[in-house]
Every structure is written in C-alpha cells, then in structure tokens.
Amino acid sequence: MSAFNTIGLIGRLGSDKVVETLKRLLIFLERRDCEIVIEDRTAALLEAHGQREARRRELGTLCDLVIVVGGDGSLLGAARALCTSATPVLGINRGRLGFLTDISPDEVEQKVAEVLDGQYDSERRFLLDAELYRGERLIGAGTSLNDVVVHPGKAARMIEFELFIDDRFVYSQRSDGLIMATPTGSTAYALSGGGPIVHPGLEAITLVPMFPHTLSSRPIVIDAASEIRVHIGDINQAYPHVSCDGQTRVVCKPGDILYVRRKAERLTLIHPRGHSFFEACRSKLGWSSRLGDDGAGRCGGRLRSDRRRARLRPHAGAAAGDAGLSRGSRCLPPSAPPGGVPGRSDRPRAADPAGGIGGQAHGRGRRGAHRDGQSRVQRTGLLPPVTAGEYPGVAAFYSPRNNRIIERTLAQYHQHPLEWERCLEWFLDMPLCLELDGMRVVHACWDEALIDAFLARCPDGRIDRDFLIESTQPGTFAQRVMDRLTRGTQMPLPPGVEIRSGDGFTRRAFRTHFWCREPATYGDVVFQPDNLPDGLEDRALSDAERDRLTWYPESAPPLFVGHYWCKGVPALPRANIACLDYSAVKYGRLVAYRWDGERQLDADRFVWVDVAREGIAD
C-alpha cells in the first residue's frame, strides 16, 4: 500500500501547458484511487474537476504528498507554505531549468507511479527566516528556500551596510547589496552573482556581495546555525529592499537591522529514484559529460569542438527559483547584442532579485534604421517583429504610428542611459492593478480571471524585467496581461472602414468598454472620443466579437480607470466605475475623485482643474 494516499495539486497559473499536465495527473491519480485535493486557485483552471478544494496552507495538513506543476519559482512558493507541516513535495517541471521540479512532463505517469509505489529518494532542505526591525519594532518578516537578498530596490544606487555573524563584526561595505543563500539557492541568484555551487546536503549559508566597491571582497561560506545581522547604514540615499526568494519584499530605512537565521522547520523534497545533484548540474548548467559517454565528447577532436561550442553558447538560463543567469557578467536579456549597451559604463550590475535579469537598458541605442525587416524599436527587446495581418491580437501596438512614437522616445533617451534606466525602474515599480479595501484601480480594463492569475504570479501587482520581455511575445501570458490591463479591449472595424480621429490619425479599430452585461451592437460597447462611422452604431456584434469582450459586474467593488480620453464634465459610466482620464495632456481636465469608502459612486465627488495652454497661441 502506498504511503501517499491523499495527493495535493498546485499548478502555476497562466500556462496552458500546466493545465494540460494537471489534467493528465487528475486522470492518472483517479485511476490509482487516490484522494485528490486541489489548491483553490489551481482548481479555477480545471473545469468540472469534481475534486475537493483547499487553500494552499491547508494542503499540508490534508495531504500525504503535494505535487507542484510549474517551474522552480512555483515550488518555492509552495515550499514556504508547506514547510511547517513536513508534507513532502514533488515537482513536475513546466518552467525553464527545473533544479527543484525535476520530473519531465513526458514521463509524468511513469515517475509519479514510481513515487506512489515507494520508489523515490527524499531529502530535507533547510530554509531561512528573515526579520527586519526598526528599533524595537518588527517591520516585516519572510521565509525563503533560496535566498534572502538586500538590494537597492528600484534605485540605481549603491547601499551601505555592516555585516555581523554571531554578534561578531565582519565588515562594512558599499555595494549593490548582499545575497544570503541556502545550498538550494546556490544554483540560483547567488550563482549569477559569482557565488559557489554548494551541495544541498551541506549545512551552510553562502554570503555573496553584489558588486562591492572593493577588490578584496569575496563570497563567504558560514555554518547554517549562525545568526546573520545586517545593519543598514544611516547615510544611505536610497531605501534598500529585502526580498525573500524574489517573491516577497520589505522596504528598509537607514538604521534598520535585518536578522537572518535558519528556520526550525524543513522542506521534505521528493525525487524519482536515482536522482543526482551533479547530474542536474550537468544537464541544467551545461557541464561537460564524462569522456567516452555516448553523445559526449571523445578524444581526437570532438571534445574540443564541444567545448568550443559551449563557450559560444549563452548560459543555460535560470536555476532554482527561476532566477536568470547573466550572459557573461553583464546580465543582459537573451536578445541583447554582443556589444552590450551603448553609452553605459562597463561596470557590471547584479541581476534583479525580484525577477532575475537586471541592470540592462531595454532601449539599446541606435543601430541603423532597418535591418532584416525589423525596425530599430523592435530590436531593442521591447518590441518583437510582427507582420501585417496579425491585428486581432496585439499588432495594433506595433502599428507604424506606435513604432514612430516609441522610436522617437528611445532616440531621445539614447544619450541618457541612466535616465532611461530610471524610467524603466519607475515603470516596474508601479503595480499594474490595485485591489484595496473596498476599491480597485487599473489603467484600462479589469479582467477578473486574468488579474487573479496575474496576482498569483506577481502578488504585489508589479512586473519584473523577465515579465516585461515576455510581454513582447504575442500569445504569452505576460502579453495578454499587459494588453488587457493597459490597453483594454478593442474591436477591429469591418474591412475597408476607417476612423479619422480627432488627433489626426487613421484608425482601423475602436475602443470598447467592459461594463455592458449583454451587448448586442457596436454602439453598446464603443467608448472613445471619436464617433463611429455612419451606420456602425447599430451593427450587430457577432458571437466571435462578443467573445473578445469582458464584463465587470454591478456588484463588484468600485473601480477607477484611466485610458479612455474622456472629454467634458466628468461623469460616471456606471455607479461602480469611474474614469479619471479627461485628456489632461491634450489641455482637457486633470480629474480626481474624493472616495470615502462608498460602494455606489457619486459624480458630485469628482474634482478637477482645467489644463491651460500656457505659452501656446490659439
């Protein structure tokens, strides 16, 4: 009889491949007569599954084994929730490298069957607890399986701190920060920062300085039983952040003290029988295989050729926690040109602890007007090439007009790389959406299901550079999030029909809103300053066109949006929706709403000022 009778399932949200694997798992486990409990957010991905649902933290007490389908980042989140229960965790890789989620999707049934039959290896991984104090007051706390990182946050500044180990002074330092990594995390962010690879069986913590302003500072490996104390310097110009596994963060102030200790509870990690840490390093990090192995290098020239190819290949990518490895030491995205970033210092910068790729300017300067059919803007890494006829998804974003605007923006930043970097950091620091006590905020459109999936991946609503780069690829989850939340829904006009808008541009689509329950015509959903051409207001929506739309119910909390370039006296499109964009940048009105907790909004609570055309002749 199997030791694992009740199986919990957790899946990464926003991935069709994860859903496919979850469905296969459900069928397999049902045939094995296992009792199944699905995490509540994961259950939303599976229609009519017929299984019990529970919150993530409850799985530890309800289940004998929890299976995580996703990447290493998904397992990190599960580890923090489940470590106190000692429930074993098994990972199925639907991410990138998969140091922790080591079962391939192609062999799910075989490997899970072996585990249920008792053919598995297990190991106990320790975690770190972090506590930040301001005087005697606890400001924030977190747990990490990979690492605790002190970093400058969104500011491109060095930070100053003092390091103590077991109450003994180690050093004071000016640097980009400090990585405190477990052996599990030694193959993640710490590795890209120059730290050693530490076998997971060792009881050790690695301290990796992030680009210190000294030539003598090197990583330190200490006993895992040690207490680490970091004093944030009193004269820091930036407010450093403390992040745990890049998924939770706390903002420090000068004078704060951070304590990091080994957590009392441990994570029990399950592997298929025969799992080898060194084999994982070989396959994930591109290490050379043994001489004489089939497919590996052999004496007589092939080995030298393989090594040469290995030198030319970019790094394999992320390690545990989906933290990206840098290309060389410059931490550029995969699309970065070999020459790096024109106009920037060659001083290397650390990878962004919240997302894995940091220190790069996505606008990488002017490299010619066109090449191979791609505009300069598309080669920056912000925009991928698209072709005509792709409009019904995101092609409008890459229209000639949009490309001209973005290209001019990048040209203006070309000689100012630091300002460009700060602009990007400012953008990444803003949440894409807010769900507060009794109210919601989004730029263009509140899509409930998409936002739930997005917040599961980015709990604070902020994206990182990996997400930004992913959003340039049509059809990805990140692209769908950025398109819907920042651009709303649009409806293509019929073939041959155009709108000559008030700003002088020709448009082949119109903006639609999301608060009509059962729209029947174009006129039911149009929401933009420009009128539709004659006769289109009454044009019936097809089923396919209705499927493009979303709906925000009347019972939902009050929602504040922008985006729609309204004009005139501010008014409410519906009692729980307020648009605050009244074309201020086009000399309209700068609008605010005095919200006092009410569920039903009141147009009398709008306040505004008219934007004057100072210095411009009428």
C-alpha positions as CSV (number, residue, x, y, z in Angstrom):
1,M,0.0,0.0,0.0
2,S,1.3,3.4,-0.9
3,A,2.4,5.8,1.8
4,F,0.8,8.6,-0.2
5,N,-2.9,8.2,-0.4
6,T,-4.1,11.8,-0.3
7,I,-2.4,13.9,-3.0
8,G,-2.5,17.7,-3.2
9,L,-2.1,19.5,-6.5
10,I,-0.7,23.0,-7.1
11,G,-0.2,24.5,-10.6
12,R,1.4,27.6,-11.9
13,L,-1.3,29.9,-13.2
14,G,-1.4,31.4,-16.7
15,S,0.1,28.5,-18.6
16,D,-1.9,26.2,-20.9
17,K,0.9,23.6,-20.7
18,V,0.5,23.4,-16.9
19,V,-3.3,22.9,-17.3
20,E,-2.6,20.1,-19.8
21,T,-0.3,18.4,-17.3
22,L,-2.7,18.9,-14.4
23,K,-5.5,17.2,-16.4
24,R,-3.2,14.2,-17.1
25,L,-2.4,14.0,-13.4
26,L,-6.0,14.0,-12.4
27,I,-6.8,11.2,-14.8
28,F,-3.8,9.2,-13.6
29,L,-4.5,9.7,-9.9
30,E,-8.1,8.9,-10.2
31,R,-7.2,5.6,-11.8
32,R,-4.9,4.9,-8.8
33,D,-7.9,5.6,-6.5
34,C,-6.0,8.4,-4.8
35,E,-7.9,11.0,-2.9
36,I,-7.2,14.4,-4.5
37,V,-7.2,17.9,-3.0
38,I,-6.6,20.8,-5.4
39,E,-5.4,24.2,-4.3
40,D,-8.3,26.6,-4.7
41,R,-6.5,28.9,-7.3
42,T,-5.4,25.9,-9.3
43,A,-8.9,24.5,-9.2
44,A,-10.1,27.6,-11.1
45,L,-8.0,26.3,-14.1
46,L,-9.8,23.0,-14.2
47,E,-13.4,23.0,-15.2
48,A,-15.8,20.4,-13.6
49,H,-12.9,18.6,-11.9
50,G,-15.1,17.1,-9.2
51,Q,-12.4,17.1,-6.5
52,R,-12.0,18.7,-3.1
53,E,-10.5,22.2,-3.0
54,A,-8.5,23.8,-0.2
55,R,-6.3,26.8,0.4
56,R,-2.6,26.3,-0.1
57,R,-1.6,26.3,3.5
58,E,-4.3,23.8,4.3
59,L,-2.8,21.2,1.9
60,G,0.0,20.5,4.4
61,T,-2.5,19.1,7.0
62,L,-4.9,17.4,4.5
63,C,-2.4,15.6,2.2
64,D,0.3,13.0,2.4
65,L,2.1,14.4,-0.7
66,V,1.8,17.7,-2.6
67,I,2.7,17.7,-6.3
68,V,3.7,21.1,-7.8
69,V,3.3,21.6,-11.6
70,G,5.3,24.6,-12.8
71,G,8.8,25.9,-12.6
72,D,11.2,26.2,-9.6
73,G,9.5,29.5,-8.7
74,S,6.2,27.7,-8.2
75,L,7.8,25.2,-5.9
76,L,9.5,28.0,-3.9
77,G,6.1,29.5,-3.2
78,A,4.7,26.1,-2.2
79,A,7.7,25.4,0.0
80,R,7.2,28.5,2.1
81,A,3.5,27.5,2.7
82,L,4.1,23.8,3.3
83,C,7.4,23.6,5.2
84,T,5.8,23.8,8.7
85,S,3.7,20.7,8.0
86,A,6.5,18.4,6.9
87,T,4.4,17.2,4.0
88,P,6.6,16.0,1.2
89,V,6.7,18.0,-2.1
90,L,7.2,16.6,-5.6
91,G,7.9,18.8,-8.6
92,I,6.9,18.4,-12.2
93,N,8.8,20.8,-14.5
94,R,6.7,23.1,-16.6
95,G,9.1,26.0,-16.2
96,R,12.6,26.6,-17.6
97,L,15.5,24.7,-16.0
98,G,13.9,22.8,-13.2
99,F,16.5,22.2,-10.4
100,L,13.7,21.5,-8.0
101,T,10.9,20.4,-10.3
102,D,12.9,17.6,-11.9
103,I,10.2,15.3,-13.5
104,S,9.8,15.9,-17.2
105,P,6.2,16.4,-18.5
106,D,6.8,13.5,-20.9
107,E,7.2,11.0,-18.1
108,V,4.6,12.2,-15.6
109,E,2.6,9.0,-15.2
110,Q,5.7,6.7,-15.1
111,K,7.6,8.8,-12.5
112,V,4.6,9.6,-10.3
113,A,3.7,5.9,-10.3
114,E,7.2,5.0,-9.1
115,V,6.9,7.6,-6.3
116,L,3.5,6.3,-5.2
117,D,4.9,2.8,-5.2
118,G,7.7,3.8,-2.8
119,Q,10.5,4.1,-5.4
120,Y,11.8,7.6,-4.6
121,D,14.6,9.5,-2.8
122,S,13.9,12.2,-0.3
123,E,15.9,15.0,1.2
124,R,15.4,17.6,3.8
125,R,16.2,21.2,2.7
126,F,16.5,24.0,5.2
127,L,15.0,27.4,4.8
128,L,15.9,30.9,6.1
129,D,13.8,33.2,8.2
130,A,14.3,36.9,7.8
131,E,13.1,39.6,10.3
132,L,13.5,43.4,9.8
133,Y,13.5,45.6,12.9
134,R,13.2,49.4,13.2
135,G,14.3,50.0,16.7
136,E,12.3,47.5,18.8
137,R,9.5,47.2,16.3
138,L,9.2,44.3,13.8
139,I,8.7,45.9,10.4
140,G,8.5,42.8,8.3
141,A,9.4,39.1,8.1
142,G,9.7,36.4,5.4
143,T,10.8,32.9,4.7
144,S,13.0,31.7,1.8
145,L,14.1,28.4,0.4
146,N,16.6,30.0,-2.0
147,D,17.9,33.3,-0.6
148,V,17.4,36.5,1.3
149,V,18.7,39.5,-0.6
150,V,19.4,43.0,0.4
151,H,19.4,45.2,-2.7
152,P,18.8,48.8,-3.7
153,G,15.3,48.2,-4.9
154,K,14.3,50.3,-7.9
155,A,17.1,52.9,-7.4
156,A,20.4,52.6,-9.3
157,R,22.5,53.4,-6.2
158,M,25.0,51.7,-4.0
159,I,24.0,50.9,-0.5
160,E,26.0,50.9,2.7
161,F,25.6,48.3,5.4
162,E,27.5,46.5,8.2
163,L,27.6,42.7,8.5
164,F,27.8,40.7,11.7
165,I,27.9,36.9,12.2
166,D,27.0,35.6,15.6
167,D,27.4,39.1,17.0
168,R,31.0,39.4,15.6
169,F,31.7,42.2,13.2
170,V,32.7,41.0,9.7
171,Y,32.9,44.2,7.5
172,S,31.2,47.3,6.4
173,Q,30.6,47.6,2.7
174,R,29.4,49.8,-0.1
175,S,27.9,47.6,-2.8
176,D,24.8,46.8,-4.8
177,G,23.7,44.6,-1.9
178,L,24.2,41.1,-0.3
179,I,22.8,37.7,-1.2
180,M,22.4,35.2,1.7
181,A,21.8,31.9,0.1
182,T,21.0,28.3,1.2
183,P,22.6,25.4,-0.7
184,T,19.3,25.2,-2.6
185,G,19.7,28.8,-3.6
186,S,23.4,28.5,-4.5
187,T,22.4,27.5,-8.1
188,A,20.0,30.5,-8.4
189,Y,20.7,34.2,-7.9
190,A,23.8,33.6,-5.9
191,L,25.4,31.7,-8.8
192,S,24.8,34.6,-11.2
193,G,26.4,36.9,-8.6
194,G,29.6,34.8,-8.6
195,G,28.9,32.6,-5.6
196,P,30.0,28.9,-5.3
197,I,27.7,25.9,-6.0
198,V,27.0,24.3,-2.6
199,H,25.8,20.7,-2.4
200,P,22.3,20.6,-0.8
201,G,23.4,18.2,1.8
202,L,25.7,20.7,3.5
203,E,24.6,22.8,6.4
204,A,26.0,26.1,5.1
205,I,24.9,29.6,4.2
206,T,26.7,31.5,1.4
207,L,27.1,35.3,1.6
208,V,27.7,36.8,-1.8
209,P,28.4,40.6,-2.1
210,M,26.8,42.1,-5.1
211,F,29.5,44.2,-7.0
212,P,31.2,45.6,-3.9
213,H,33.2,48.8,-4.2
214,T,36.4,47.0,-3.3
215,L,38.7,44.5,-5.0
216,S,39.1,42.2,-1.9
217,S,35.5,41.3,-1.1
218,R,34.7,37.7,-1.9
219,P,31.8,35.2,-1.1
220,I,31.9,33.7,2.4
221,V,30.5,30.3,3.4
222,I,29.4,30.1,7.0
223,D,27.8,27.5,9.3
224,A,24.0,27.3,8.8
225,A,23.5,27.6,12.5
226,S,24.9,31.1,12.5
227,E,22.9,34.2,13.1
228,I,23.4,36.9,10.4
229,R,22.8,40.5,11.3
230,V,22.9,43.3,8.7
231,H,22.8,46.9,9.8
232,I,21.5,49.3,7.2
233,G,23.8,52.4,7.0
234,D,22.5,55.7,8.4
235,I,23.6,57.7,5.4
236,N,22.0,55.7,2.6
237,Q,20.4,57.9,-0.1
238,A,18.2,55.0,-1.2
239,Y,15.9,52.9,0.8
240,P,17.1,49.3,0.3
241,H,14.8,46.4,-0.1
242,V,14.9,42.9,1.5
243,S,13.5,40.2,-0.7
244,C,12.9,36.5,0.1
245,D,13.2,34.2,-3.0
246,G,12.5,37.3,-5.1
247,Q,8.8,36.9,-4.3
248,T,8.2,38.8,-1.1
249,R,9.9,42.1,-0.2
250,V,10.2,44.6,2.6
251,V,11.5,48.2,2.3
252,C,14.2,49.3,4.7
253,K,15.1,52.7,6.1
254,P,18.5,53.8,7.2
255,G,19.3,52.4,10.7
256,D,17.1,49.3,10.3
257,I,18.5,45.9,11.3
258,L,17.9,42.7,9.4
259,Y,18.3,39.3,11.2
260,V,18.6,36.1,9.1
261,R,18.5,32.6,10.7
262,R,18.0,29.0,9.7
263,K,14.3,28.1,10.0
264,A,13.5,25.4,12.5
265,E,11.2,23.5,10.1
266,R,12.5,22.0,6.9
267,L,11.1,21.1,3.4
268,T,10.9,17.5,2.5
269,L,11.7,17.2,-1.2
270,I,10.8,14.1,-3.1
271,H,12.8,13.0,-6.2
272,P,12.5,9.9,-8.5
273,R,14.8,7.1,-7.6
274,G,18.4,7.7,-8.7
275,H,18.2,11.5,-8.6
276,S,21.7,13.1,-8.7
277,F,22.5,16.7,-7.8
278,F,25.6,16.5,-10.0
279,E,23.7,15.1,-13.0
280,A,21.2,18.0,-12.6
281,C,24.2,20.5,-12.7
282,R,25.5,18.8,-15.8
283,S,22.2,19.0,-17.6
284,K,21.0,22.3,-16.4
285,L,24.3,24.3,-16.4
286,G,25.8,22.7,-19.5
287,W,28.7,21.0,-17.8
288,S,30.7,18.6,-20.0
289,S,29.8,14.9,-19.7
290,R,32.3,12.1,-19.0
291,L,34.7,11.1,-21.7
292,G,33.6,8.1,-23.6
293,D,29.8,8.5,-22.9
294,D,27.6,8.3,-25.9
295,G,26.8,11.8,-27.1
296,A,29.6,13.3,-25.1
297,G,32.9,14.5,-26.3
298,R,35.6,11.9,-27.2
299,C,39.3,12.2,-27.6
300,G,40.5,13.1,-31.1
301,G,38.9,16.5,-31.6
302,R,35.2,16.1,-30.8
303,L,35.6,17.1,-27.2
304,R,37.5,20.3,-28.2
305,S,34.7,21.1,-30.6
306,D,32.0,20.6,-28.0
307,R,33.9,22.8,-25.6
308,R,34.3,25.5,-28.2
309,R,30.5,25.3,-28.9
310,A,29.9,25.5,-25.1
311,R,31.9,28.7,-25.0
312,L,29.9,30.3,-27.8
313,R,26.5,29.3,-26.3
314,P,24.8,31.7,-23.9
315,H,24.2,30.4,-20.4
316,A,21.6,27.8,-19.9
317,G,19.5,30.4,-18.0
318,A,17.6,30.2,-14.7
319,A,18.5,28.0,-11.8
320,A,16.3,27.3,-8.7
321,G,13.7,29.9,-8.3
322,D,13.6,30.9,-12.0
323,A,16.4,33.4,-11.3
324,G,18.1,34.2,-14.6
325,L,21.8,33.8,-15.1
326,S,23.6,36.6,-16.8
327,R,25.2,36.4,-20.2
328,G,28.9,36.9,-19.3
329,S,28.8,39.4,-16.4
330,R,26.6,42.0,-18.0
331,C,23.2,40.5,-17.1
332,L,21.6,41.3,-20.4
333,P,18.4,39.8,-21.7
334,P,18.7,37.0,-24.2
335,S,18.1,39.4,-27.1
336,A,20.9,41.8,-26.1
337,P,23.5,42.4,-28.8
338,P,27.1,41.2,-28.2
339,G,28.3,44.8,-27.8
340,G,26.2,45.4,-24.7
341,V,24.6,48.8,-24.0
342,P,25.9,51.8,-25.9
343,G,26.6,54.7,-23.7
344,R,26.7,52.8,-20.4
345,S,29.6,52.1,-18.1
346,D,31.1,48.7,-18.4
347,R,30.7,48.2,-14.7
348,P,28.7,45.0,-14.4
349,R,25.5,45.1,-12.4
350,A,23.7,42.4,-10.5
351,A,20.6,40.5,-11.7
352,D,17.4,41.9,-10.4
353,P,16.5,39.8,-7.3
354,A,12.8,40.2,-7.9
355,G,12.9,38.9,-11.4
356,G,16.3,37.6,-12.5
357,I,17.5,40.0,-15.2
358,G,18.7,43.4,-14.1
359,G,20.9,46.3,-14.9
360,Q,20.1,46.4,-18.6
361,A,18.5,49.3,-20.6
362,H,15.9,47.9,-22.9
363,G,16.4,50.8,-25.3
364,R,19.9,49.9,-26.5
365,G,20.6,52.9,-28.7
366,R,20.5,53.5,-32.5
367,R,21.8,50.7,-34.6
368,G,20.6,51.7,-38.0
369,A,17.1,52.4,-39.4
370,H,16.1,48.9,-40.5
371,R,17.8,45.5,-40.9
372,D,16.3,42.2,-41.9
373,G,12.8,43.8,-41.9
374,Q,12.9,44.8,-38.3
375,S,12.7,48.4,-37.1
376,R,15.2,49.7,-34.6
377,V,12.5,49.8,-32.0
378,Q,11.7,46.1,-32.4
379,R,15.4,45.2,-31.9
380,T,15.5,46.9,-28.5
381,G,14.0,43.9,-26.8
382,L,10.8,45.9,-26.0
383,L,9.1,45.0,-29.3
384,P,9.2,41.8,-31.3
385,P,8.8,41.9,-35.1
386,V,5.3,41.4,-36.3
387,T,3.8,41.1,-39.8
388,A,0.8,42.7,-41.4
389,G,-2.5,40.9,-40.8
390,E,-1.8,40.0,-37.1
391,Y,-4.1,42.8,-35.9
392,P,-6.7,40.8,-33.9
393,G,-4.2,40.3,-31.1
394,V,-1.5,42.9,-30.5
395,A,-0.5,44.1,-33.9
396,A,-2.1,47.5,-33.3
397,F,0.5,48.0,-30.6
398,Y,3.1,47.7,-33.4
399,S,1.4,50.0,-35.9
400,P,3.7,52.4,-37.8
401,R,2.4,55.2,-35.6
402,N,3.2,53.4,-32.4
403,N,6.6,52.4,-33.7
404,R,7.4,56.0,-34.6
405,I,6.4,57.3,-31.2
406,I,8.4,54.6,-29.4
407,E,11.4,55.0,-31.7
408,R,11.5,58.8,-31.1
409,T,11.3,58.2,-27.4
410,L,14.2,55.8,-27.5
411,A,16.2,58.2,-29.7
412,Q,15.7,60.9,-27.0
413,Y,17.0,58.6,-24.3
414,H,19.9,57.4,-26.5
415,Q,22.5,59.8,-24.9
416,H,20.9,59.5,-21.5
417,P,21.1,55.8,-20.5
418,L,20.9,56.5,-16.8
419,E,17.6,58.4,-17.2
420,W,16.3,55.6,-19.4
421,E,17.2,53.0,-16.7
422,R,15.4,55.1,-14.1
423,C,12.4,55.4,-16.3
424,L,12.2,51.7,-16.6
425,E,12.7,51.2,-12.9
426,W,9.9,53.7,-12.2
427,F,7.7,51.8,-14.6
428,L,8.5,48.4,-12.9
429,D,7.8,49.9,-9.5
430,M,4.2,50.8,-10.4
431,P,1.6,48.0,-9.9
432,L,-0.4,47.1,-13.0
433,C,-3.5,46.9,-10.8
434,L,-4.6,47.6,-7.2
435,E,-7.1,45.7,-5.1
436,L,-7.5,47.7,-1.9
437,D,-10.0,47.6,0.9
438,G,-13.3,48.3,-0.9
439,M,-12.0,49.6,-4.2
440,R,-10.0,48.6,-7.3
441,V,-7.7,50.5,-9.7
442,V,-6.5,49.5,-13.2
443,H,-5.4,51.6,-16.2
444,A,-7.7,50.2,-18.8
445,C,-9.7,47.1,-18.0
446,W,-10.4,44.9,-15.0
447,D,-10.5,41.3,-16.3
448,E,-11.2,39.2,-13.1
449,A,-9.8,35.8,-14.2
450,L,-6.7,37.3,-15.9
451,I,-5.9,39.5,-12.9
452,D,-6.3,36.6,-10.4
453,A,-3.8,34.6,-12.5
454,F,-1.5,37.6,-12.7
455,L,-1.6,38.3,-8.9
456,A,-0.8,34.7,-8.3
457,R,2.4,35.1,-10.3
458,C,3.1,38.7,-9.2
459,P,1.4,39.1,-5.7
460,D,2.2,42.8,-5.3
461,G,1.0,43.6,-8.8
462,R,4.4,44.7,-10.0
463,I,6.1,43.1,-13.0
464,D,9.8,42.4,-13.4
465,R,12.1,42.6,-16.4
466,D,11.6,39.0,-17.3
467,F,7.8,39.6,-17.4
468,L,8.3,42.8,-19.5
469,I,10.4,40.9,-22.1
470,E,7.9,38.0,-22.1
471,S,5.1,40.5,-22.8
472,T,6.7,41.4,-26.2
473,Q,5.9,37.9,-27.4
474,P,2.4,37.6,-28.9
475,G,0.2,34.9,-27.3
476,T,2.2,34.7,-24.0
477,F,0.5,35.1,-20.6
478,A,2.5,38.3,-20.0
479,Q,1.4,39.8,-23.3
480,R,-2.2,39.0,-22.6
481,V,-1.9,40.7,-19.2
482,M,-0.2,43.8,-20.5
483,D,-2.6,44.1,-23.5
484,R,-5.8,43.7,-21.5
485,L,-4.9,45.7,-18.4
486,T,-3.1,48.6,-20.1
487,R,-4.9,48.7,-23.5
488,G,-8.3,47.3,-22.7
489,T,-10.4,45.7,-25.4
490,Q,-10.6,46.9,-28.9
491,M,-12.8,45.9,-31.8
492,P,-11.5,45.8,-35.4
493,L,-13.6,47.8,-37.9
494,P,-15.0,46.0,-40.9
495,P,-12.7,45.6,-43.8
496,G,-12.2,48.9,-45.7
497,V,-13.7,51.0,-42.9
498,E,-11.5,53.6,-41.1
499,I,-11.9,56.3,-38.4
500,R,-10.2,59.6,-38.9
501,S,-9.6,60.5,-35.3
502,G,-9.5,64.0,-33.7
503,D,-5.8,63.7,-33.2
504,G,-5.3,63.4,-37.0
505,F,-4.6,59.6,-37.1
506,T,-6.3,57.0,-39.1
507,R,-7.6,54.1,-37.0
508,R,-8.9,50.7,-38.1
509,A,-10.3,49.7,-34.7
510,F,-12.3,51.3,-31.9
511,R,-12.0,51.1,-28.1
512,T,-14.7,49.2,-26.3
513,H,-15.7,49.2,-22.6
514,F,-16.3,46.3,-20.3
515,W,-19.5,47.1,-18.3
516,C,-22.3,46.1,-20.6
517,R,-23.7,42.7,-19.5
518,E,-25.3,41.6,-22.8
519,P,-24.1,43.9,-25.6
520,A,-25.9,43.5,-28.9
521,T,-24.4,46.2,-31.2
522,Y,-21.2,48.2,-31.7
523,G,-23.0,51.2,-30.1
524,D,-23.4,49.2,-26.8
525,V,-19.7,48.9,-26.3
526,V,-17.9,51.8,-28.0
527,F,-16.1,54.0,-25.6
528,Q,-13.8,56.6,-27.1
529,P,-13.9,60.3,-28.1
530,D,-14.4,59.7,-31.8
531,N,-17.7,58.6,-33.2
532,L,-18.1,55.5,-35.2
533,P,-18.7,55.9,-39.0
534,D,-22.3,56.3,-40.0
535,G,-24.4,53.1,-39.6
536,L,-21.9,51.2,-37.4
537,E,-23.5,52.1,-34.1
538,D,-26.4,49.7,-35.0
539,R,-24.2,47.0,-36.4
540,A,-24.8,43.7,-34.6
541,L,-22.0,42.1,-32.7
542,S,-21.1,38.6,-33.9
543,D,-20.5,35.8,-31.4
544,A,-16.8,36.0,-32.1
545,E,-16.8,39.7,-31.4
546,R,-18.7,39.2,-28.1
547,D,-16.1,36.7,-27.1
548,R,-13.4,39.4,-27.3
549,L,-15.2,41.4,-24.6
550,T,-15.2,41.1,-20.9
551,W,-17.7,42.3,-18.3
552,Y,-17.4,43.9,-14.9
553,P,-20.5,43.2,-12.7
554,E,-22.5,45.8,-10.9
555,S,-22.0,44.0,-7.6
556,A,-18.2,44.3,-7.9
557,P,-16.2,46.9,-5.8
558,P,-15.9,50.5,-7.2
559,L,-13.3,50.6,-10.0
560,F,-11.2,53.5,-11.1
561,V,-9.7,53.5,-14.6
562,G,-7.9,55.9,-17.0
563,H,-7.0,55.3,-20.6
564,Y,-10.2,56.4,-22.4
565,W,-9.5,60.1,-23.2
566,C,-12.9,61.3,-22.0
567,K,-14.0,64.9,-22.6
568,G,-16.4,67.4,-21.0
569,V,-17.7,67.4,-17.4
570,P,-16.6,64.2,-15.6
571,A,-19.5,61.7,-15.3
572,L,-19.9,58.1,-14.3
573,P,-20.4,55.4,-17.0
574,R,-21.9,53.2,-14.2
575,A,-22.4,53.5,-10.5
576,N,-19.3,51.4,-9.6
577,I,-17.0,52.6,-12.4
578,A,-15.2,56.0,-12.7
579,C,-12.8,57.0,-15.5
580,L,-10.3,59.7,-14.4
581,D,-8.8,60.3,-17.8
582,Y,-10.2,63.6,-19.2
583,S,-7.4,64.3,-21.7
584,A,-5.2,66.4,-19.4
585,V,-2.2,66.1,-21.7
586,K,-4.4,67.5,-24.5
587,Y,-5.4,70.5,-22.4
588,G,-8.5,68.9,-21.1
589,R,-9.1,68.4,-17.4
590,L,-6.9,66.9,-14.6
591,V,-9.5,64.8,-12.7
592,A,-9.7,63.2,-9.3
593,Y,-12.4,61.6,-7.2
594,R,-12.9,62.1,-3.5
595,W,-13.6,58.5,-2.4
596,D,-14.8,57.9,1.1
597,G,-15.5,54.2,1.1
598,E,-18.8,54.3,-0.7
599,R,-19.9,51.3,-2.8
600,Q,-22.0,53.4,-5.1
601,L,-20.0,56.3,-6.6
602,D,-21.4,59.8,-6.9
603,A,-20.5,62.1,-9.8
604,D,-20.6,65.1,-7.5
605,R,-17.5,63.8,-5.8
606,F,-15.4,64.4,-8.9
607,V,-12.9,67.4,-8.6
608,W,-10.8,68.8,-11.4
609,V,-8.7,71.6,-12.8
610,D,-8.6,72.8,-16.4
611,V,-5.2,72.4,-18.0
612,A,-4.2,75.7,-19.6
613,R,-2.3,76.1,-22.9
614,E,0.5,78.2,-21.4
615,G,2.7,79.8,-23.9
616,I,0.7,78.3,-26.9
617,A,-1.0,80.7,-29.2
618,D,-4.6,79.8,-30.0
